Amino acid sequence: MQIHELTGQILLATPALQDPNFKDAVVLVCQHDPQGSLGLIINRPRDIILGEVFIDLGLKSDMVTASLREQAQPVYEGGPMDGFRGFLLHDGWDVYDSTMQVSPELHLTASRDALEALAKGSGPEHYMLLLGYAGWGAGQLEQELFDNSWLIAPASHQIIFQEPPEKRWDFAARCMGIERSHLSSQIGHA
């Protein structure tokens, strides 16, 4: 796999990965280049909901247009770095002040106008708000891949937006024909 091809892929933490920040993590790689990588853990909901974020940011949600589903949407732990920085991962072609394309179907926005649109009930159909991110320096992720710390899986709308968070790892692995119980925590190369 070429270096640029990791952007838009999913990483599944293997038992060989000893970092407790990533135990059983499902990470969407949002950017990967020779300088490093940025990813978001997509399977760790926090004890906070989107409606609370609206209140904290002083955004008045329009209860007529913003459904209760949006108000009760969980906020996710995106990773161990900068836990107060928010990212909106979404589908569709909504473009905001700070939107980057992760894949043809996925976009990442880090600007307030996206949350304002959600509070008004006019945001993207499928989305998740994540606080924090995972980051790797130049060559660091490649070394972790070499050490068998991660499995690389194709990202899909089903995994990211439809599967319950606690089932995303197993679902992504099964899509590749892998069962968690068959993985070893031993590091080795064939």
JOWO-V318204 format. One record per residue. N is the residue number from 0. RES is the residue in one letter. SS is DSSP state (A for helix, B for strand, O for the rest). PSI is psi in whole degrees, -180 to 180 (NA if undefined). D_FIRST is the distance of its C-alpha to the first C-alpha in Angstrom with 2 decimals. Layout:
n: <N,N>
res: <RES,RES>
ss: <SS,SS>
psi: <PSI,PSI>
d_first: <D_FIRST,D_FIRST>
//
This chain:
n: <0,1,2,3,4,5,6,7,8,9,10,11,12,13,14,15,16,17,18,19,20,21,22,23,24,25,26,27,28,29,30,31,32,33,34,35,36,37,38,39,40,41,42,43,44,45,46,47,48,49,50,51,52,53,54,55,56,57,58,59,60,61,62,63,64,65,66,67,68,69,70,71,72,73,74,75,76,77,78,79,80,81,82,83,84,85,86,87,88,89,90,91,92,93,94,95,96,97,98,99,100,101,102,103,104,105,106,107,108,109,110,111,112,113,114,115,116,117,118,119,120,121,122,123,124,125,126,127,128,129,130,131,132,133,134,135,136,137,138,139,140,141,142,143,144,145,146,147,148,149,150,151,152,153,154,155,156,157,158,159,160,161,162,163,164,165,166,167,168,169,170,171,172,173,174,175,176,177,178,179,180,181,182,183,184,185,186,187,188,189>
res: <M,Q,I,H,E,L,T,G,Q,I,L,L,A,T,P,A,L,Q,D,P,N,F,K,D,A,V,V,L,V,C,Q,H,D,P,Q,G,S,L,G,L,I,I,N,R,P,R,D,I,I,L,G,E,V,F,I,D,L,G,L,K,S,D,M,V,T,A,S,L,R,E,Q,A,Q,P,V,Y,E,G,G,P,M,D,G,F,R,G,F,L,L,H,D,G,W,D,V,Y,D,S,T,M,Q,V,S,P,E,L,H,L,T,A,S,R,D,A,L,E,A,L,A,K,G,S,G,P,E,H,Y,M,L,L,L,G,Y,A,G,W,G,A,G,Q,L,E,Q,E,L,F,D,N,S,W,L,I,A,P,A,S,H,Q,I,I,F,Q,E,P,P,E,K,R,W,D,F,A,A,R,C,M,G,I,E,R,S,H,L,S,S,Q,I,G,H,A>
ss: <O,O,A,A,A,A,O,O,B,B,B,B,B,O,O,O,O,O,O,A,A,A,O,O,O,B,B,B,B,B,B,B,B,O,O,B,B,B,B,B,B,O,O,O,B,B,B,B,B,A,A,A,A,A,A,A,O,O,O,O,O,O,O,O,O,O,O,A,A,A,A,O,O,B,B,B,B,O,O,O,B,B,B,B,B,B,B,B,B,B,O,O,O,O,O,O,O,O,B,B,B,O,O,O,O,O,B,B,B,O,O,A,A,A,A,A,A,A,A,O,O,O,O,O,O,O,B,B,B,B,B,B,B,B,B,B,B,O,O,A,A,A,A,A,A,A,O,O,O,B,B,B,B,B,O,O,A,A,A,A,A,A,O,O,A,A,A,A,A,A,A,A,A,A,A,O,O,O,O,A,A,A,O,O,O,O,O,O,O,O>
psi: <131,156,-43,-16,-7,-26,128,1,166,139,134,119,132,167,-19,-20,115,-11,117,-21,-21,13,123,23,146,116,126,123,114,-26,134,120,-179,-21,-18,-165,152,131,166,128,123,12,26,85,144,175,48,146,163,-39,-36,-35,-42,-46,-47,-34,0,24,122,120,143,102,-16,-43,-34,111,164,-29,-44,-41,-38,2,129,153,142,153,109,-20,175,-7,136,64,-8,-3,127,146,134,112,126,160,-172,-177,22,127,129,-174,-34,74,133,147,126,-40,176,-27,-14,141,156,127,137,31,155,-31,-28,-42,-36,-41,-42,-42,-30,-4,18,19,-170,159,-45,131,166,139,130,139,125,173,170,135,147,140,177,124,-12,-47,-39,-41,-41,-36,-42,-35,7,32,-20,147,145,124,151,139,149,155,-39,-49,-47,-44,-14,-36,142,145,-40,-10,-2,-40,-54,-39,-47,-41,-44,-34,-24,1,25,138,135,-39,-16,-3,146,153,0,139,132,166,140,NA>
d_first: <0.00,3.78,6.55,8.38,6.40,7.67,11.09,12.86,11.09,13.33,13.40,16.02,17.92,18.59,22.01,20.70,20.44,23.96,24.15,26.70,25.44,22.37,24.02,22.88,21.13,19.03,17.34,16.18,13.94,16.10,14.99,12.29,12.87,13.93,17.12,15.87,15.15,17.53,17.50,20.32,21.46,22.52,24.53,27.33,30.34,32.96,36.71,37.07,37.13,36.55,40.32,40.81,38.34,40.32,43.48,42.08,41.01,44.33,42.89,45.43,43.89,45.73,46.51,47.47,44.12,41.72,41.75,42.20,38.69,37.37,39.82,38.76,34.99,33.55,31.91,28.78,27.87,24.72,24.29,26.41,26.49,29.26,30.57,32.85,30.31,29.73,26.88,27.35,24.32,25.45,24.97,26.99,27.59,29.89,29.49,31.23,32.01,28.67,26.01,22.37,20.08,17.13,16.30,18.69,20.60,20.48,22.21,23.11,26.60,28.31,31.74,35.03,35.68,33.15,35.12,38.33,37.23,36.47,39.85,41.51,39.77,37.99,34.39,31.33,31.72,28.86,27.99,27.85,29.18,27.47,29.08,27.07,23.37,20.79,19.71,17.76,18.59,16.57,14.29,15.78,13.05,10.66,13.76,14.39,11.08,12.05,15.47,14.54,16.02,13.72,12.36,9.83,11.82,12.24,15.04,18.28,21.77,23.16,21.33,22.01,25.49,27.10,26.45,28.73,27.02,27.94,26.24,22.88,21.11,22.63,22.15,18.37,18.12,20.54,18.57,15.91,18.87,19.02,22.32,22.73,25.59,23.45,21.38,22.77,23.24,22.97,20.23,19.20,16.76,17.36>
//
